[in-house]
Amino acid sequence: MTASAELRRRYVEELVGDGLISDPDVVRAFGVVPREEFVGSGFHAGGDRWAGPTDPDFLTMVYRNHPLVTKIVDGVPVSSSSQPSLMAAMIEGLGLRPGTRVLEIGVGTGYNAALMATMGARVTAVDIAPDVVDRARAALARVGLADVVDVRLGDGYLGEPANAPYDGVIVTVGLTGVSPRWLDQLAPGGFVLAPVEHAGNHPVLRVRPGGSGVGEARGLLRAGFMSAAGPLAARYPEAFPEPRRAGEFPEPTVWHPARWRTPLDVFRYHDLWFAVGAWDRRATFAAGPAGGWGGPGGCVLLDEVNGGGAGLLADGSVRAAGPQAGRYAAEVLALRDRWVARGRPEISAWSARLIPAGDPDRPILVPTGWIQC
């Protein structure tokens, strides 16, 4: 067994052992497709380091449950191989069978498309960046899938009508809303899996046509993706505030103690965060400054009028700042306790209608009126 095959075997065992992959067909695909073939040009390895195939720890870094950033423009990551556990969850969410027709928006490295094709799906992948498309095509050729995955250069907003209809659309970039073109290109019973902006995050939603130019969405799982550009990133009235960086908040002046002795794990914390966003459009993400807010960042109710706001941490504690600190802290406490009183619903317990917003000439469908199912 080669070093790559052995590391891949361990990697799959860890993903299965941690409960991150359960579908046997997905397990098999992860065990067959060599991830290193899709990051042959290297990836960002932290700091100023760019790791490539000649590095002695290259394969070890490839076979971890981490995203691998493969393209950076002006200091901003713009393309990557997504976190394997997230890819697995989304692929499982598609319910693939041999012959399933899939449209992928954002080809990335081509690894995700290769996994789906290995399971027998007929994949069309669209990306707007010529260099990304070229690298993905080359990688797919190296693993013998060039004739199986149809990679096309184009505007993802438009989908790819030439190969429609699709049983599923999978989107691998963060959006503010869903393109209605994708819904138009679905086969009967088909759906879209898309990471749609919600309170500063991009949780994955399952979206189905709702008739008369609208959609119906159901929460699926927490996720983190790079943001799209163009109409898929359009701002619109009633959108959540954009995330705030470290240092953009004053020091907290109001504190409320922890609600839970053991902090919520990352999944449960994002369930709470989603609920806060479902009930209050002022919710967003705030990176945690060194002084006072705690952790790398989290959910905050933003006071855009007076400055400051109130942050909700994973242990249920609340820290607030600004002229209206006391009021905002009280509102966050009420939202936290409302989540508890409602049975601590998961992301998958929420549904919403999608309505047109953004550019009237290239509209997007955005969630409105989240309700607990």
Rosetta blueprint (number, residue, H / E / L):
1 M L
2 T L
3 A H
4 S H
5 A H
6 E H
7 L H
8 R H
9 R H
10 R H
11 Y H
12 V H
13 E H
14 E H
15 L H
16 V H
17 G H
18 D L
19 G L
20 L L
21 I L
22 S L
23 D L
24 P H
25 D H
26 V H
27 V H
28 R H
29 A H
30 F H
31 G H
32 V H
33 V L
34 P L
35 R H
36 E H
37 E H
38 F H
39 V L
40 G L
41 S L
42 G L
43 F E
44 H E
45 A L
46 G L
47 G L
48 D L
49 R L
50 W E
51 A E
52 G L
53 P L
54 T L
55 D L
56 P L
57 D L
58 F H
59 L H
60 T H
61 M H
62 V H
63 Y L
64 R L
65 N L
66 H L
67 P L
68 L E
69 V E
70 T E
71 K E
72 I E
73 V E
74 D L
75 G L
76 V E
77 P E
78 V E
79 S E
80 S E
81 S E
82 S L
83 Q L
84 P H
85 S H
86 L H
87 M H
88 A H
89 A H
90 M H
91 I H
92 E H
93 G H
94 L H
95 G L
96 L L
97 R L
98 P L
99 G L
100 T L
101 R E
102 V E
103 L E
104 E E
105 I E
106 G L
107 V L
108 G L
109 T L
110 G L
111 Y H
112 N H
113 A H
114 A H
115 L H
116 M H
117 A H
118 T H
119 M L
120 G L
121 A L
122 R E
123 V E
124 T E
125 A E
126 V E
127 D E
128 I L
129 A L
130 P H
131 D H
132 V H
133 V H
134 D H
135 R H
136 A H
137 R H
138 A H
139 A H
140 L H
141 A H
142 R H
143 V L
144 G L
145 L L
146 A L
147 D L
148 V L
149 V E
150 D E
151 V E
152 R E
153 L E
154 G L
155 D L
156 G H
157 Y H
158 L H
159 G L
160 E L
161 P H
162 A H
163 N H
164 A L
165 P L
166 Y E
167 D E
168 G E
169 V E
170 I E
171 V E
172 T L
173 V L
174 G E
175 L E
176 T L
177 G L
178 V E
179 S L
180 P H
181 R H
182 W H
183 L H
184 D H
185 Q L
186 L E
187 A E
188 P E
189 G E
190 G E
191 F E
192 V E
193 L E
194 A E
195 P E
196 V E
197 E L
198 H E
199 A L
200 G L
201 N E
202 H L
203 P L
204 V E
205 L E
206 R E
207 V E
208 R E
209 P E
210 G E
211 G E
212 S L
213 G L
214 V E
215 G E
216 E E
217 A E
218 R E
219 G E
220 L E
221 L E
222 R L
223 A L
224 G L
225 F L
226 M L
227 S E
228 A L
229 A L
230 G H
231 P H
232 L H
233 A H
234 A L
235 R L
236 Y L
237 P L
238 E L
239 A L
240 F L
241 P L
242 E L
243 P L
244 R E
245 R L
246 A L
247 G L
248 E L
249 F L
250 P L
251 E L
252 P L
253 T L
254 V E
255 W E
256 H E
257 P L
258 A L
259 R L
260 W L
261 R L
262 T L
263 P L
264 L L
265 D L
266 V H
267 F H
268 R H
269 Y H
270 H H
271 D H
272 L H
273 W H
274 F H
275 A H
276 V H
277 G H
278 A H
279 W H
280 D L
281 R L
282 R L
283 A E
284 T E
285 F E
286 A E
287 A E
288 G L
289 P L
290 A L
291 G L
292 G L
293 W L
294 G L
295 G L
296 P L
297 G E
298 G E
299 C E
300 V E
301 L E
302 L E
303 D L
304 E L
305 V L
306 N L
307 G L
308 G L
309 G E
310 A E
311 G E
312 L E
313 L L
314 A L
315 D L
316 G L
317 S L
318 V E
319 R E
320 A E
321 A E
322 G L
323 P L
324 Q L
325 A H
326 G H
327 R H
328 Y H
329 A H
330 A H
331 E H
332 V H
333 L H
334 A H
335 L H
336 R H
337 D H
338 R H
339 W H
340 V H
341 A H
342 R L
343 G L
344 R L
345 P L
346 E L
347 I H
348 S H
349 A H
350 W E
351 S E
352 A E
353 R E
354 L E
355 I E
356 P E
357 A E
358 G E
359 D E
360 P L
361 D L
362 R E
363 P E
364 I E
365 L E
366 V E
367 P E
368 T E
369 G E
370 W E
371 I E
372 Q E
373 C L
